Amino acid sequence: MSAESRSAGAADLVLTGGRIFTADPARSWAAALAVRDGRIVAVGGDREVRALIGPRTRVIELRGRTVTPGFQDAHAHPIHAGLTRGRCELHGAEDLDRYLALITEYASAHPDAEWILGGGWSMADFPGGLARREDLDRVIPDRPVFLPNRDVHDAWVNSRALEVAGITADTPDPTHGRIARDTDGTPVGTLHEGAMELVSRLIPVAGPDEMRRALLDAQRHLHSLGITAWQDAWVTQPDHEAYRDLARRGELTARVVGALWWDRSRGLEQIEDLVEQRATGRVGRYAATSVKLMVDGVIEHQTAAMLQPYLDADGRVTEDAGIVFIDEEMLRAAVVSLDALGFQPHFHALGDRAVRIALDAVEAARREDGWSDTRPQLVHLQVVHPDDLPRFRRLGAIANLQTYWATHEAQMDELTLPLLGPEVSARQYPMRSLRRHGAILAMGSDWAVSTPNPLLQIEVAVTRVSVEGRDREPFMPEEAIELTDALAAFTAGSAYANHLDQTGTLAVGKLADIAILDRDLFDPGAGPIGDARVVGTFVEGESVHEAADLGG
Ligand SMILES: [Zn+2]
């Protein structure tokens, strides 16, 4: 529509009669909102906003439904998730028979695939978290199979994959990983962390067409959940190309920040390459301005770096306190340099020791470079030592929460709690404590590790109860946060983490990135938060997802 075809000053889009959560600093509410040329031109009462309705204005009657700023997922893996969705998708299966049935089904539907790829199995579904090659061999004896689990910290492989990679009982464990073995040294069929690379490096990379399809599928899915922007937390060179390609074609409707991968096998010399990638990486709504530093692993495999050792099966203290993937001194030097160059450091910091050394690195950067606007963020934060809670505010470090994991479920109760013991267990996912200590909260799903649906994650943030068992006991309910705080974290907080300051709140002058829900989220009679649906998603005032009942 050209400017002339509208009445002067009329809005392109008006939302009216709703409960509009603006996420502004006052967390103010409004009833109506108007958009013109992609920006919000009015937020307020129905009467004043309706005055902007012209003959060509689209008017959506909200009828009491909630509107929020578009959700921003500050830590996700959409390309990986999109590729998995198009391959052998195992999310949702619950026992070995079901997994094998899905794998068999996929393999027979894809007789020409040289490799069987995909993933999404859950450690909790296998004894001791270990998936075995013999089970895969029974259904796929001839083609190599490589299936990462949900966390992508393990892969399940068959004998053919081990053979292709030359992995035998004599193969030593690589520096950053472990080959799970039987007592005689024979590989079991599960590869932990860096050991996955022994096989994954042989897998043909997805071609540009498959990458584009995966990304478009992921984007469609995320838009349907009200997500208008995300940070891709692990961008490899082919991923970087895929985003640039999509942005160049004008098909990238979401805003995306790419976190370039810090290669832990290299040193500071890689910074030059990162600078180069960033320089080529600003296309349309895509920018590669963050660097992902994988400081440690996960508790279930004792690869999370802890301040105190893990317990063994009998509850005795071991000598194992986990692994630091990037040595402390290197981490500090890297972060000081990256910060000076204006990169955002994005740390995977899961155990309390990883959290501490990540904060130490940020502190070093603040000391050497002065206060900067790089907005360092720490993700996962499963265990945080109480002494480190106030440091987030002091250092301006963002706490990027994966709230969905803070519940009693099999992985927590059977695999995690016994390894940590009661005292350390009680320091898990300290969301409210971080908030109380003044930390900036952002949220991310870590999709495809777990659901990308923000409303499910927000429900857990508020209840600390698994959505798969809403009658279960809450997990440390004293660490639950308020609904307004959770919504603000998933919108304004994540927008801050993404350096997308023109978005994240619904205020005059801001870009019109908006999510419309199917109900009043704050109505106690409206049912569980996670049952709410997104009926409309807009990016810069353009519709990118609509359900039939949106109206207007
Ligand atoms: Zn992740």
Residues whose N, C-alpha, C, O or C-beta is under 5 A from the ligand:
A	BS01	ZN	A233 D446
